[in-house]
Amino acid sequence: MEPNKGLVSALFLFFLLHATMASPTPKPHIKPRPPPHHPCRHLTFYFHDIILQRQEFQKCHCSHCGFSPWGNRTILAGQSHFGNLVVFDDPITLDNNLHSAPVGRAQGFYIYDRKDIFTAWLGFSFVFNSTQHRGSINFAGADPLMNKTRDISIIGGTGDFFMTRGVATLETDAFEGEVYFRLRVDIKLYECW
């Protein structure tokens, strides 16, 4: 008996098509993502926070707006500042010089949230409007101020940083008592669109 040539040809074509469709082929239109442990973008900025008292309101970039009932309403409360809410609108620069041209503004708030340790909770955005960057990066998280470096979450963004995710490492670069401090913000983005 001779096998049917049409049936053999059909089975051969079926297996050939099946093998071709089952093999993985790279899709040239999809940009491969880097492995999750490697950032897709790395940036460094300096955040200058000027905390002057209410009588010097024109010079300051932040304001104390929430106070404990027992607190002094013109200066930060006690040693840990527990219960104080500070709202800020501070310049961001590419280097550690306060007088450098700002590339954006740090806008948001921090709440001193512990009585026993000097620490705060942050919620803020870096809002950019320069030729190099446009849009915003949003941050949130605990800031144990006495640690040399602290990590906070990057929870989103707009413009050049649309839906970005990552980690920002904060390091207090300089401070002058309760009048001024400068943070070095090392940004590692792990989701870039």
Residue pairs with C-beta under 8 A, 6 or more apart in sequence:
33 40
34 40
36 190
39 166
39 188
39 189
39 190
40 189
40 190
40 191
40 192
41 164
41 166
41 187
41 188
41 189
41 192
42 186
42 187
42 188
42 189
43 186
43 187
43 189
44 94
44 184
44 185
44 186
44 187
45 92
45 93
45 94
45 103
45 104
45 126
45 184
45 185
45 187
46 92
46 93
46 94
46 95
46 96
46 173
46 182
46 183
46 184
46 185
47 90
47 92
47 106
47 126
47 182
47 183
47 185
48 61
48 90
48 91
48 92
48 93
48 98
48 180
48 182
49 61
49 62
49 88
49 90
49 106
49 180
49 181
49 182
49 183
50 59
50 60
50 61
50 62
50 90
50 179
50 180
51 60
51 62
51 76
51 86
51 178
51 179
51 180
51 181
52 59
52 60
52 179
53 60
53 74
53 75
54 63
54 64
54 74
55 74
57 63
61 88
61 89
61 90
61 91
62 86
62 87
62 88
62 89
62 90
63 86
63 87
63 88
64 73
64 74
64 75
64 76
64 84
64 85
64 86
65 85
65 86
65 87
66 83
66 84
66 85
66 111
67 73
67 77
67 83
67 84
67 85
68 77
68 82
68 83
68 84
70 77
71 77
71 78
71 83
71 84
75 178
76 84
76 112
76 178
77 83
77 84
77 112
79 118
80 112
80 114
80 115
80 116
80 117
80 118
80 119
81 112
81 118
82 112
82 113
82 114
82 115
83 112
84 111
84 112
85 109
85 110
85 111
85 112
86 109
86 110
86 111
86 112
87 108
87 109
88 106
88 107
88 108
88 109
88 110
88 124
89 105
89 106
89 107
90 105
90 106
90 107
91 98
91 102
91 104
91 105
91 106
92 102
92 103
92 104
92 105
92 106
92 126
92 128
92 185
93 100
93 101
93 102
93 103
94 100
94 103
96 173
96 174
96 182
96 184
98 182
103 128
103 130
103 132
103 133
104 126
104 127
104 128
104 129
104 130
104 133
105 126
105 127
106 124
106 125
106 126
106 127
107 124
107 125
107 127
108 122
108 123
108 124
108 125
108 139
109 122
109 123
109 124
110 120
110 121
110 122
110 123
110 124
110 143
111 120
111 121
112 118
112 119
112 120
113 119
113 120
113 121
113 142
117 144
117 146
118 145
118 146
119 142
119 143
119 144
119 145
119 146
120 142
120 143
120 145
121 141
121 142
121 143
122 139
122 140
122 141
122 142
122 143
122 152
123 139
123 140
124 138
124 139
125 136
125 137
125 138
125 139
126 136
126 137
126 139
126 185
127 136
128 134
128 135
128 136
128 137
128 159
128 160
133 159
133 160
133 161
134 159
134 160
135 157
135 158
135 159
135 160
135 161
135 162
136 157
136 158
136 159
136 161
137 154
137 157
137 161
137 164
137 187
138 154
138 155
138 156
138 157
139 152
139 153
139 154
139 155
139 168
140 152
140 153
140 155
141 151
141 152
141 153
142 150
142 152
143 150
143 152
143 170
144 150
145 172
148 171
148 172
149 169
149 170
149 171
150 169
150 170
150 171
151 167
151 168
151 169
151 170
152 167
152 168
152 170
153 167
153 168
154 164
154 165
154 166
154 167
154 168
154 187
154 189
155 165
156 163
156 164
156 165
157 163
157 164
161 189
162 193
163 191
163 193
164 189
164 191
164 192
164 193
165 189
165 190
165 191
166 187
166 188
166 189
166 190
166 191
167 187
167 188
167 190
168 185
168 186
168 187
168 188
169 185
169 186
169 188
170 183
170 184
170 185
171 183
171 184
171 186
172 181
172 182
172 183
172 184
173 182
173 183
173 184
174 180
174 181
174 182
175 181
175 182
